[in-house]
Amino acid sequence: MGLRGFAAPALVLLGVVLLASTAEASHFRYGTISWRPGYPTLNKVEIFFEAAYRRDFEWGKFFREQWAVGPTDNPDWVDGGSCYTSQSCTYLETAPAVPESYYQFFSDVTTDYTGGGQGGWYIKLATGRSYYELITANNRQCESPFDTGDRPTCPDGVPEGTYIANGNYDPVTGLPVPYFLNQELGDAVPCETSDNVDPDYCSPWSQTYGFFFGDDNYTDIILTITDINHEDNYYGNFLLGTSFFEHTYSAPKKDKKTPWTAYFTGGNRIAYSTDALNNNGQGRFRLEITINIQGFVNLSPTATSFPVLPVPYTGRGGWSAYGMLSTFQISAYDSNFEKEAFLGGKELYNEEVFFFIANSRKHGVLLANQVPDLKYPSRWYKDRYEEARIECYNISCKDANGTIAPYPGGCGNCKKGAGKICATTTLVTDNGQTEVRKLEFSCEAYPPWDNNKNLAHAPPRMSMNVTTGVVQWETGVNPYHIDNDTYYGDWDRDGDG
């Protein structure tokens, strides 16, 4: 089966995830989803999920994750404080005393973590919010990525439950975020008398992780490890796993014009400051596929790749496999491929598979926007980013007399590279040592909010061929700096100077 409008997101997102995966040391490296009808049950689908992660992550410590070693039918799940259970959460109070064996790094090169046919090793990728189950947020993820899920505080004298303005705004449209998408924009939210920031009616995108079927149902994923790589380099140090599970929808698609959208989400990607990730550093990730069940024979397209795809750098004077600029190709095919269709079978056909670069929503929308980078808490929303930016401006951009001019009058006092410090943070290095890092602020590095930069986006100067899946982009003077504006015009295609 080709796309016909319902399976495109699987291929769209695979391309995006591959680009994000070229960075070193990321927890999440790669993922793909495909599905097929679950014969003989109507509206049932069988979903295949494949994902790669950083191997030596502290498995069992965060995001309600657990790990186990066989037997296959009843593995013994272990974690060191990831809060999958209430007992697990008690480890957090004694975290320094948690035995190292409660964490799993998959570091023993003599162990066959794929099981060798004797019952393998598993990772449970739970669904939740921060360290909590989704039941703490009305069992659902917010429909808008800009909804905090927190009921506004009732003004003095206003009774609990009174509907008042939400207070959350979409920075793209400038409109209030709806309470639910099936209500009119700007609908009010019942207020609460307790002044807190905990989600009440939905789980915000910035905190939510797991697999969602798109019909208000979700599931934990049991990932069976199929490959382990111990090489300590840009394209190694990963584990690869697969999962196969089923789900029955109430109808073949959401409505007459809309398919179901199933997705897997989480975060965060690695940071620019520590790992030089140039695209959507500290952002969320999202794998998405649409499902339109058409009988029992219509399968989704299938895409696959190496867990981390190294792409040779092609500079100003070089040529890639497909011409100028650096390139690679997304691998995908029609799961309903009919060999006989190419041999003259008039009753059979093979539909084309099409490729697209994902939009912001399919990239996960939100970026941490820390000001400065590595300073917590993260600033996922425009108003909070602006608050943090001006706070740092007031600290770092004072003149010699210690006074601060209204923004941007003092920006000359905190130019990039001047070493004006807004805050410090403590990092733990790879060898377990602590390092205090000074976090610099400048107006150039942290300008006013820009939707094209402060929300997730595709890398600039990039294109993808819709029919071949070949991705091509201008790499610049070197892998970390763009070239000059006349790069294309100056390109010496025929070599005559």
N, C-alpha and C positions, 0 to 999 in steps of 0.2 A: 504494500500500500504506500502511495506517495503521501502528499500533504493534504490536498483538498480542504485546506483551511483549518484542520483540527489537530494536526500533529506538529505543526511548525515550531511551537515553542520549545520542544525537546531539542531540536537542532539549533535553534537560536541560542539557547542557553548553553549548550555544550560549547559552542564557539567562544562564548564569553568566559566560561569557567576555564577553558584551556588557557586563555590569555592571562587570566589571573594566576594560574598555577605555575607560571614560569618563575615565580619568586621563590627564594630559598626559605626554608624553615616554616612554611605555612602549616597550620593545623589541618585545614581542609585543602586538598590539592585538586580534586577532580571528581566529577560525578555525571551520571547519565541515568535516565529513566525511560523505560519502554513498557508497553502493555499489549495484551491480547484478550479477546473475549473469553469468558470462563464457561465454556460449554459444559453441561447443557442448561445452566441456570440463566434465565433472562437478566440482563442488566448487571451481570457479574463480570468483573475484570480480574485478570491475573497480572500483577505488576512485577517487573524485574528492575531492581535497583542495584547500581554498582557505584562504589565510591572509593577514593583513595585519601589517606590522611598522613600526616607526619607520623612516622613510626615511633619515635622516642618522646612523644607527648606523655604527660602524666595521666595515663588512662585510669579512670576511677576517681578523679579528683574534682572534676567540674561538670556542670550542665547535666546532672543526674545520669551520667554515663556509668556503665558497669562493664566488666570483662569477665570471661569465664573460659574454662577449658572443659571439653566434653565430660560425660557422654552427650551425644547430640540431642537425645530426647529429654534430658533433665540436667542441664549444666548447673554448676554451682557458681552463682553470680557473686562477684566481689567488687567492693569499691572502698575508697578511703575518705569518704566525706562528701560525695557528690550529691547527697540528699535524694537518692532514688526512693529511699524509705526513711521513716522518721528515725529509726535506729542509726541509719547512715549519717543523718544530720548531727547526731550527738558527737561524731568524730570531729566536727568543726570546732567544738569547744576545747578539744584536746589535740588540735592539729599537730603541734610539735611532737606529740607522743605517738602519732599514727605510725604503725610499723611500715617500713619501706615496702614490705611484701603486699600491702594493700593497694599499692600503685603498680601498674604494669607498663614497662617500657619496651617490651618485645626486643630485648637487647642480646639475648643469648644466641650466638651464631650457630650453636650446635643443636638447637631445638627446631624441629619442623613444626612451625606454627600453623601450617596448612593441614596438619593432622595426619597426612600420609595414609588416609583411608581408615584411621583408627579412632575417629572422633576428633574434631578439630578445635580451634580456638575461636572465640566469639567476642564481639563488642556489641553492647546494647546502646543504640542511639535513641535516647528517650525523647519524648515530646514534653515541653514544659515552658516555664518562664523563670529565668534566672535559676535559683535553687528550689523552685517551687513547682508543684503540679499546676496544670491549667485550671483546676477547679477553684483556685484562688482568684481567678480572673474570669469568672462566668463561663469557663470551659470553651473559650473561643478567642481567636486572634482578632485584633481590631481590623475592620475592613479598610480603613484609611491608614497609610503608613505614618501620618502626622497626628494620629489620635493617641494621646497618652493613656487613655483608658481610665483616667482618674476623674471622678466626679468633682466638680468645683466646690469650693468651700462656701457654705451659706453665709451671706452678709449678716451682720448683727441684727437680731430680731426676726430673721427670716426662718421659718420652720424647716426642719429636715425634710428632704424630699421635694421641696419646691423647685419647679423647673426654671433654671436661669441659663444665661448664655454659656456655651461650652468653654470658650476661651482659647480653643485650639484653631489655628488657621493653616490652610494649605499655602505654602510659599509660591507655588506655581500659579494657582488661580487667584490667590488673595482672598478666597472665600472661607467662611467658617467651615470647620470639619463637621460633617453630619454625625449625629448620634448613631444612626444606622443608615446605610446607603439607600434603603428603600423608603426613607423619609426625606422630606425636603431639606435642602442645604440650610444650615443655620438653626435647625431644630434644637431646642434647649435640652439640658441634661438635669436630672434631679440632683440637687445639691446635697452635701453632707456637712454636718456640724463639726466633725473632727477634721483638723487641719493636717492632712497627710498627702503624700504623693504616690501612695500605693494604688495600682490599677484596681478598679472596681468592676466595671462592666465588660471589659475586654483586655486582652494582653497586648501591649504595644509591640510593634515590629522590632524595636530596638532590643527587646528582651526575650523574644519568642524563638523557639527552635523546635525542630521535629518535622514529621511528615503529616501533611493535611490532605484529605481527599477532596476538599472543596465543597462538601455538603454538610458541614458542621461536625464531621467525624475526623478522627486522627488516630495514629497508631505509633507505637514504638517500633523501631526497626532492629532486627537481629542480624547483624552483619557477620557472615562467615568469612574468615580470613582466607584468601586464596593465593596471596603472594606477599612476600616480605623482602624489602631491599635494605641492606645495611650500609650501603656506600654513603660516605659523608661528603656529598657534593651537591651542586645545584639541582640535579635531576634524580638523586637517590634519596635514601632515608625515608621511605614511604612504606605503608602497608595498604594492600588492596583487598577489598572484600565485596561480597555480593549478598543480596537478599531477594527472596521471592515470597510474595504474600498476595492475598486476595481481598476483594472488597465488592459488595453488592450495592449498587445505587438504586434509588427509587424510580429512576427513569433512564432512558438511553442518553439523555443530555439534560442540562439544567432547565432550559426552556426551548421553545421552537427555534430560536435563533442563536442560542448560546450553549456551547459544550461545557462539560465539567472542567474545572482547572484543578489538577492535583499538583502539589508542590512540596519541596523539601527546603527548609530554610535554617539558617543559623549564623554564627559569626564568632568573633570578628576576624576579618582578614588581618594580615600582619601590618605593622606600622611602617611608614616611610622613614622615620627617624632612625629606627634600629635595623631595618632590613631592606631599605631602599626600594620598597614597592611603589612604583610610580602611578599605578592606576587603582583608585578606590581604596587606598590604604585605610585600615581600621574600619572598613565597611562591612555590611552584611552580605551574605551570599544567598542565592535563591535558584533552585533547579525547578523547572516548571514544565508540565506537559498537559495538553488539553485532551479530553476524552469524549468522543462521540461514538457511541456503540451502534454499529450498523450490522446487525445480525451476528453470526458466529464466525465469519471469515475475514473480517476487516481488521488487520493488525496495524499497530503504529509503526512508523519508521524506526530504525535502530541506528544509533551512532556510538562510536567507540574511539578510544585514543589511548596513548600511553598515559600513565598517571601524571607525569610531568613531561611536557613536550619542549625540549630544547630547540630553539630556533636560531640558526647561525646569523650573526650580525652582518648586515650588508651595508657598508657605508657609501659615501659619495662616489667612490671609484669602483665599486663592485657591482656584480650582477647576481641575482638569486636564480633559483631554478625556473621561475616563471617570468623573468625579466627584471627590470629595475626594482629597487626596494626589497625589503625582507618579506618573505612569504612562507606560508605553510598551508596545508589543506585539511579541512575537516573531513573525517571519514564517516559516511552515513549511507544507508541503502534502504530500499523498499523491502520490508519484511514479507510482503506477499509476492516476491519476485517469481515470475513465471517464465521458465526457460523456453517453454513451447511458444510463447508469444513472439520470440525472436526467430522462431523456425516456421512461421506462417500460420500459427493457430489463430484464426480470425475471431474466435469467441473469447480469446484471452487478451489481456493488455497489462502493461506495467506503467504506473503513473510515475511522474518525475518527483524527485525530492528537491525541495528548494531551501535555500539558506539565507539567513538574515542576521545582522548584528542587532543584539537586543536593545530595547529601550531602557530607560532608567528604572522602571518598575521591575523588569525582569533581571536587572542587575542587583536588586535588593533595595533600591531607592536611597536608603539612609547611610550616611557616613558619620563616624564618631565626631569629627570636627573638634578635636581637642585644642584648646588654646592655652599655652602652646602645645604642640604635639607631645603626647605622653602625659599630659596633666589631666588628672581625673577630677570631677566626673566628665564623661563625654557629653558633647553638645550636639545632640541629634537634630534639634529643631532651631529654626532661624532666630527666634527671640532669645533663646538661651545662649546661642553662639554670640549674638551681638552683645549680650550682657557680659560674657566672659572676655570678649575682645576689648571692650571699653574698660573693663576692670584692669586688664594687663596694660592697656595704653596709659591709664592713670598712674600705674606703678613704674613703668619702664621709660616713659617719654617725657619726664620732667626736665626742665632746663637746669642750668648751673646753679640757679638760686633755689632749686627744689620746687618750683611752681609748674603747673601744667596748664597749657592753653586748651581751650575746647577743641575736640577733634575736628579737622586733622592738623590743627596749627602746630602741634608739638612733634609731628612725625619726623622732622629733621633731627630731633634729639635721639631717635632710636632707629637709625638706619640699619638695614640688614648687614650683619657682620660686625656691628659695633659692640656686641657683647652685652646688651642691655637685658638683664635677667628679670623675668616675671615670677618664676617659681623654681623649685628644685624637686627632684623625685629620686627615689631609690630603686635601682634596678638590680636584679639578680643575674649574674653572668652565667655562661655555660658551665663554668667550673664551680658554681655554687657560691661564689663570692658576691658581696654586695658592692654596688657602685653608686655613689651620689652624683647625679647628673644635673647640671644647671640648664634650665630651659629658657632659651632666648626668645624675645619678642621683637617684632618689627612690623611696621605698618604694611611693608611690602609683602611679608609672608602671611599676614592675617588681615587682608582687606575686608571691606564690607561684604556681607553675604551675597553670593552669586549662585543662582540655581544651577548654572552650567558647571560649576566647580564644587559647590558644597553639597550637591546631591550626586548619587552614583551615576556614572556616565561611561560610554565607550571611550577607549583611547582616541586621542585626536589623530587626524591625518591617516585614517584607516578605512579600508573598504573591503567588502566581501562579495565575491561573484555569486549571484543568486542561484545559478545552475550548477556550478562546479564546486562551490565551497572553498575556493581559494581565497585566503585572507592576505591582504597586501597593505603595507604601511610604510611611511617615510620614517626611517630610523634616526636621521640626524647626523651630527658630527660624530657622536659616539652613542652608546646605548643609553646614556643618562642626560644628554643635552640635545635639544632640537637644532636643526640647521637654520641657515638664514632664509629670509622670505623668498629669495630668488633661486632656491634650490632646484626647483623643477626647470626654470628657465635656463639655468646654467648647466644643466645635465648634458654631458658630452656623449650623446647616444652613439654617434658614429666614430668617435675616437679621433677626430681631426683637430681637436683643440678649439 
